[in-house]
Amino acid sequence: MTKKRRNGGRNKHGRGHVKGVRCETSGRMVPKDKAIKRYIVRNIVDASALRDISDASGIEGYALPKIYRKVYYSISVAIHSRIVRVRSRKNRRNREPPVFHRPAQARQS
């Protein structure tokens, strides 16, 4: 029988069982090693309110705290919501992380 992926779509190598995590969108139980993981860092307030708060703040140069969150997605949700893309058979062997292009606005600040 041919194999589609050398790891079988998991990162379990040598472990018999891996605990499950809940998918962020669908609520489906997914093995932790199979889930698509993303680490999200966001400001507590959105960009439009950020300036109003900084103008009203009494402390000069106060940095608002951020929200740090690790989210897990099932494969089907990640593909459906375009978090990951389907790759050709040739490109599936590419193990390099994708190139991340930051928006021009974020680079200036």
N, CA and C atoms as a LAMMPS dump frame, in Angstrom:
ITEM: TIMESTEP
0
ITEM: NUMBER OF ATOMS
327
ITEM: BOX BOUNDS ff ff ff
-5.0000000000000000e+02 5.0000000000000000e+02
-5.0000000000000000e+02 5.0000000000000000e+02
-5.0000000000000000e+02 5.0000000000000000e+02
ITEM: ATOMS id mol type element x y z
1 1 1 N 0.851 -1.195 0
2 1 2 C 0 0 0
3 1 3 C 0.884 1.241 0
4 2 1 N 0.603 2.171 -0.893
5 2 2 C 1.396 3.398 -0.956
6 2 3 C 1.023 4.329 0.184
7 3 1 N 2 5.155 0.577
8 3 2 C 1.778 6.117 1.653
9 3 3 C 1.707 7.517 1.066
10 4 1 N 0.756 8.303 1.545
11 4 2 C 0.635 9.677 1.077
12 4 3 C 1.685 10.564 1.751
13 5 1 N 1.907 10.341 3.04
14 5 2 C 2.887 11.126 3.783
15 5 3 C 3.781 10.205 4.582
16 6 1 N 5.042 10.591 4.752
17 6 2 C 5.972 9.723 5.47
18 6 3 C 5.669 9.677 6.971
19 7 1 N 4.975 10.681 7.481
20 7 2 C 4.625 10.684 8.9
21 7 3 C 3.169 10.31 9.146
22 8 1 N 2.432 9.978 8.107
23 8 2 C 1.033 9.618 8.276
24 8 3 C 0.167 10.776 8.744
25 9 1 N 0.622 12.006 8.532
26 9 2 C -0.137 13.188 8.935
27 9 3 C -0.052 13.486 10.414
28 10 1 N 0.902 12.843 11.099
29 10 2 C 1.028 13.04 12.546
30 10 3 C 2.484 13.244 12.916
31 11 1 N 2.691 13.646 14.16
32 11 2 C 4.045 13.859 14.666
33 11 3 C 4.251 12.983 15.903
34 12 1 N 3.771 11.764 15.841
35 12 2 C 3.671 10.913 17.02
36 12 3 C 4.89 10.023 17.242
37 13 1 N 5.697 9.804 16.261
38 13 2 C 6.811 8.858 16.207
39 13 3 C 7.211 8.228 17.541
40 14 1 N 6.863 6.966 17.726
41 14 2 C 7.28 6.217 18.905
42 14 3 C 6.308 6.275 20.062
43 15 1 N 5.342 7.145 20.04
44 15 2 C 4.355 7.198 21.118
45 15 3 C 3.135 6.398 20.689
46 16 1 N 2.576 5.68 21.608
47 16 2 C 1.401 4.887 21.272
48 16 3 C 0.143 5.717 21.199
49 17 1 N 0.003 6.665 22.114
50 17 2 C -1.228 7.454 22.203
51 17 3 C -0.88 8.887 22.541
52 18 1 N -1.641 9.809 21.989
53 18 2 C -1.439 11.236 22.251
54 18 3 C -2.776 11.825 22.671
55 19 1 N -2.748 12.673 23.679
56 19 2 C -3.994 13.3 24.141
57 19 3 C -4.589 14.191 23.061
58 20 1 N -5.882 14.353 23.146
59 20 2 C -6.579 15.17 22.159
60 20 3 C -6.757 16.601 22.622
61 21 1 N -6.955 17.482 21.663
62 21 2 C -7.275 18.882 21.937
63 21 3 C -8.523 19.228 21.145
64 22 1 N -9.197 20.299 21.529
65 22 2 C -10.412 20.723 20.836
66 22 3 C -10.069 21.703 19.722
67 23 1 N -10.692 21.487 18.578
68 23 2 C -10.539 22.403 17.45
69 23 3 C -11.202 23.735 17.815
70 24 1 N -10.537 24.819 17.471
71 24 2 C -11.013 26.161 17.808
72 24 3 C -12.348 26.481 17.144
73 25 1 N -12.544 26.048 15.912
74 25 2 C -13.72 26.417 15.149
75 25 3 C -14.847 25.407 15.272
76 26 1 N -14.526 24.133 15.055
77 26 2 C -15.582 23.125 15.002
78 26 3 C -15.833 22.443 16.336
79 27 1 N -14.888 22.507 17.251
80 27 2 C -15.038 21.834 18.538
81 27 3 C -14.717 20.353 18.469
82 28 1 N -14.234 19.902 17.345
83 28 2 C -13.912 18.493 17.159
84 28 3 C -12.663 18.127 17.958
85 29 1 N -12.638 16.893 18.481
86 29 2 C -11.478 16.4 19.207
87 29 3 C -10.438 15.933 18.187
88 30 1 N -9.229 16.475 18.277
89 30 2 C -8.157 16.152 17.342
90 30 3 C -6.928 15.735 18.15
91 31 1 N -6.187 14.711 17.713
92 31 2 C -4.937 14.396 18.411
93 31 3 C -4 15.601 18.372
94 32 1 N -3.349 15.889 19.498
95 32 2 C -2.54 17.098 19.605
96 32 3 C -1.416 17.141 18.575
97 33 1 N -0.865 15.999 18.234
98 33 2 C 0.229 15.987 17.276
99 33 3 C -0.258 16.15 15.836
100 34 1 N -1.531 15.911 15.592
101 34 2 C -2.077 16.048 14.239
102 34 3 C -2.673 17.434 13.99
103 35 1 N -3.059 18.105 15.048
104 35 2 C -3.732 19.401 14.928
105 35 3 C -2.802 20.448 14.329
106 36 1 N -3.401 21.404 13.628
107 36 2 C -2.668 22.552 13.102
108 36 3 C -2.598 23.578 14.218
109 37 1 N -1.386 23.963 14.615
110 37 2 C -1.199 24.843 15.759
111 37 3 C -0.768 26.226 15.292
112 38 1 N -1.375 27.241 15.858
113 38 2 C -0.999 28.624 15.567
114 38 3 C -0.939 29.391 16.881
115 39 1 N 0.071 30.229 17.024
116 39 2 C 0.238 31.054 18.215
117 39 3 C -0.151 32.47 17.837
118 40 1 N -1.185 33.007 18.481
119 40 2 C -1.736 34.309 18.12
120 40 3 C -1.373 35.327 19.194
121 41 1 N -0.787 36.432 18.765
122 41 2 C -0.474 37.549 19.66
123 41 3 C -1.237 38.75 19.136
124 42 1 N -2.163 39.266 19.95
125 42 2 C -3.003 40.401 19.546
126 42 3 C -3.015 41.453 20.632
127 43 1 N -3.283 42.689 20.225
128 43 2 C -3.504 43.754 21.202
129 43 3 C -4.869 43.539 21.84
130 44 1 N -5.015 43.968 23.092
131 44 2 C -6.295 43.829 23.776
132 44 3 C -7.35 44.711 23.114
133 45 1 N -6.939 45.896 22.669
134 45 2 C -7.874 46.791 21.982
135 45 3 C -7.526 46.857 20.506
136 46 1 N -8.505 47.162 19.684
137 46 2 C -8.26 47.252 18.245
138 46 3 C -7.548 48.562 17.903
139 47 1 N -7.093 48.658 16.675
140 47 2 C -6.257 49.785 16.254
141 47 3 C -6.987 51.123 16.34
142 48 1 N -8.308 51.126 16.082
143 48 2 C -9.045 52.39 16.106
144 48 3 C -9.147 52.967 17.525
145 49 1 N -9.303 52.103 18.521
146 49 2 C -9.408 52.571 19.9
147 49 3 C -8.044 52.779 20.551
148 50 1 N -7.01 52.254 19.95
149 50 2 C -5.664 52.332 20.535
150 50 3 C -5.194 53.784 20.68
151 51 1 N -5.45 54.583 19.668
152 51 2 C -5.018 55.987 19.705
153 51 3 C -5.807 56.773 20.749
154 52 1 N -7.109 56.514 20.845
155 52 2 C -7.937 57.213 21.837
156 52 3 C -7.457 56.909 23.254
157 53 1 N -7.128 55.658 23.505
158 53 2 C -6.676 55.254 24.842
159 53 3 C -5.325 55.872 25.152
160 54 1 N -4.412 55.881 24.165
161 54 2 C -3.081 56.445 24.41
162 54 3 C -3.152 57.961 24.642
163 55 1 N -4.092 58.652 23.97
164 55 2 C -4.26 60.095 24.193
165 55 3 C -4.84 60.377 25.578
166 56 1 N -5.754 59.536 26.04
167 56 2 C -6.39 59.742 27.338
168 56 3 C -5.533 59.25 28.502
169 57 1 N -4.513 58.479 28.206
170 57 2 C -3.681 57.888 29.269
171 57 3 C -2.833 58.956 29.95
172 58 1 N -2.705 58.819 31.256
173 58 2 C -1.884 59.757 32.028
174 58 3 C -0.421 59.363 32.031
175 59 1 N -0.134 58.123 31.738
176 59 2 C 1.248 57.631 31.744
177 59 3 C 1.811 57.743 30.337
178 60 1 N 2.939 58.411 30.228
179 60 2 C 3.569 58.618 28.924
180 60 3 C 4.267 57.324 28.469
181 61 1 N 4.003 56.889 27.24
182 61 2 C 4.66 55.701 26.677
183 61 3 C 4.177 54.386 27.265
184 62 1 N 2.96 54.362 27.791
185 62 2 C 2.421 53.126 28.376
186 62 3 C 2.085 52.123 27.27
187 63 1 N 2.623 50.927 27.374
188 63 2 C 2.358 49.881 26.379
189 63 3 C 1.195 49.024 26.87
190 64 1 N 0.15 48.978 26.082
191 64 2 C -1.002 48.159 26.45
192 64 3 C -0.644 46.679 26.403
193 65 1 N -1.178 45.887 27.314
194 65 2 C -0.858 44.453 27.3
195 65 3 C -1.453 43.766 26.08
196 66 1 N -0.897 42.611 25.758
197 66 2 C -1.34 41.84 24.604
198 66 3 C -1.998 40.546 25.061
199 67 1 N -2.753 39.947 24.144
200 67 2 C -3.367 38.64 24.386
201 67 3 C -2.503 37.601 23.678
202 68 1 N -2.025 36.62 24.426
203 68 2 C -1.229 35.533 23.868
204 68 3 C -2.074 34.266 23.925
205 69 1 N -2.232 33.616 22.774
206 69 2 C -3.145 32.482 22.72
207 69 3 C -2.658 31.448 21.726
208 70 1 N -2.647 30.195 22.14
209 70 2 C -2.307 29.115 21.227
210 70 3 C -3.595 28.434 20.82
211 71 1 N -3.841 28.358 19.519
212 71 2 C -5.078 27.774 19.02
213 71 3 C -4.758 26.522 18.213
214 72 1 N -5.677 25.582 18.252
215 72 2 C -5.554 24.332 17.521
216 72 3 C -6.711 24.232 16.538
217 73 1 N -6.425 23.75 15.329
218 73 2 C -7.447 23.542 14.316
219 73 3 C -7.375 22.099 13.817
220 74 1 N -8.531 21.525 13.497
221 74 2 C -8.521 20.232 12.819
222 74 3 C -8.104 20.46 11.371
223 75 1 N -7.673 19.396 10.701
224 75 2 C -7.201 19.511 9.32
225 75 3 C -8.302 20.055 8.42
226 76 1 N -9.52 19.524 8.577
227 76 2 C -10.606 19.928 7.684
228 76 3 C -10.952 21.401 7.855
229 77 1 N -10.968 21.905 9.069
230 77 2 C -11.259 23.322 9.311
231 77 3 C -10.115 24.194 8.798
232 78 1 N -8.877 23.754 9.01
233 78 2 C -7.72 24.54 8.581
234 78 3 C -7.693 24.7 7.063
235 79 1 N -8.057 23.65 6.342
236 79 2 C -8.093 23.733 4.879
237 79 3 C -9.276 24.591 4.44
238 80 1 N -10.423 24.392 5.081
239 80 2 C -11.626 25.133 4.706
240 80 3 C -11.466 26.635 4.936
241 81 1 N -10.844 27.009 6.044
242 81 2 C -10.684 28.432 6.358
243 81 3 C -9.347 28.991 5.882
244 82 1 N -8.646 28.24 5.039
245 82 2 C -7.403 28.651 4.383
246 82 3 C -6.282 28.993 5.35
247 83 1 N -6.205 28.31 6.479
248 83 2 C -5.073 28.467 7.387
249 83 3 C -3.878 27.713 6.808
250 84 1 N -4.144 26.548 6.215
251 84 2 C -3.148 25.816 5.436
252 84 3 C -3.74 25.545 4.059
253 85 1 N -2.888 25.32 3.087
254 85 2 C -3.336 25.063 1.723
255 85 3 C -3.001 23.638 1.324
256 86 1 N -3.754 23.108 0.378
257 86 2 C -3.444 21.813 -0.195
258 86 3 C -2.255 22.005 -1.119
259 87 1 N -1.25 21.122 -0.988
260 87 2 C -0.054 21.236 -1.819
261 87 3 C 0.041 20.059 -2.781
262 88 1 N 0.716 20.28 -3.884
263 88 2 C 0.887 19.226 -4.877
264 88 3 C 1.757 18.109 -4.297
265 89 1 N 1.753 16.981 -4.96
266 89 2 C 2.506 15.821 -4.484
267 89 3 C 3.993 16.16 -4.385
268 90 1 N 4.492 16.93 -5.33
269 90 2 C 5.911 17.313 -5.325
270 90 3 C 6.216 18.279 -4.179
271 91 1 N 5.335 19.247 -3.955
272 91 2 C 5.57 20.261 -2.92
273 91 3 C 5.308 19.763 -1.506
274 92 1 N 4.651 18.607 -1.354
275 92 2 C 4.418 18.062 -0.02
276 92 3 C 5.707 17.672 0.673
277 93 1 N 6.751 17.384 -0.108
278 93 2 C 8.048 16.996 0.459
279 93 3 C 8.806 18.194 1.023
280 94 1 N 8.416 19.386 0.642
281 94 2 C 9.077 20.598 1.117
282 94 3 C 8.754 20.812 2.591
283 95 1 N 9.776 20.757 3.438
284 95 2 C 9.578 20.871 4.88
285 95 3 C 9.971 22.246 5.415
286 96 1 N 10.345 23.159 4.529
287 96 2 C 10.706 24.518 4.942
288 96 3 C 9.458 25.266 5.398
289 97 1 N 9.567 26.106 6.429
290 97 2 C 8.401 26.912 6.813
291 97 3 C 8.083 27.928 5.725
292 98 1 N 6.815 28.268 5.54
293 98 2 C 6.468 29.221 4.486
294 98 3 C 7.019 30.612 4.787
295 99 1 N 7.289 31.363 3.731
296 99 2 C 7.811 32.721 3.878
297 99 3 C 6.666 33.613 4.338
298 100 1 N 6.905 34.377 5.387
299 100 2 C 5.883 35.236 5.966
300 100 3 C 6.128 36.667 5.528
301 101 1 N 5.178 37.249 4.81
302 101 2 C 5.288 38.637 4.361
303 101 3 C 4.479 39.525 5.293
304 102 1 N 5.166 40.442 5.977
305 102 2 C 4.46 41.364 6.87
306 102 3 C 3.872 42.498 6.06
307 103 1 N 2.714 43.003 6.457
308 103 2 C 2.132 44.16 5.763
309 103 3 C 3.035 45.39 5.908
310 104 1 N 2.945 46.284 4.956
311 104 2 C 3.792 47.482 4.951
312 104 3 C 3.55 48.354 6.169
313 105 1 N 2.297 48.408 6.663
314 105 2 C 1.969 49.226 7.84
315 105 3 C 2.696 48.731 9.076
316 106 1 N 2.768 47.436 9.274
317 106 2 C 3.369 46.868 10.48
318 106 3 C 4.871 47.093 10.507
319 107 1 N 5.512 47.148 9.337
320 107 2 C 6.964 47.334 9.291
321 107 3 C 7.378 48.73 9.715
322 108 1 N 6.528 49.735 9.432
323 108 2 C 6.894 51.118 9.737
324 108 3 C 6.872 51.402 11.227
325 109 1 N 5.97 50.774 11.965
326 109 2 C 5.859 51.093 13.392
327 109 3 C 6.736 50.259 14.259
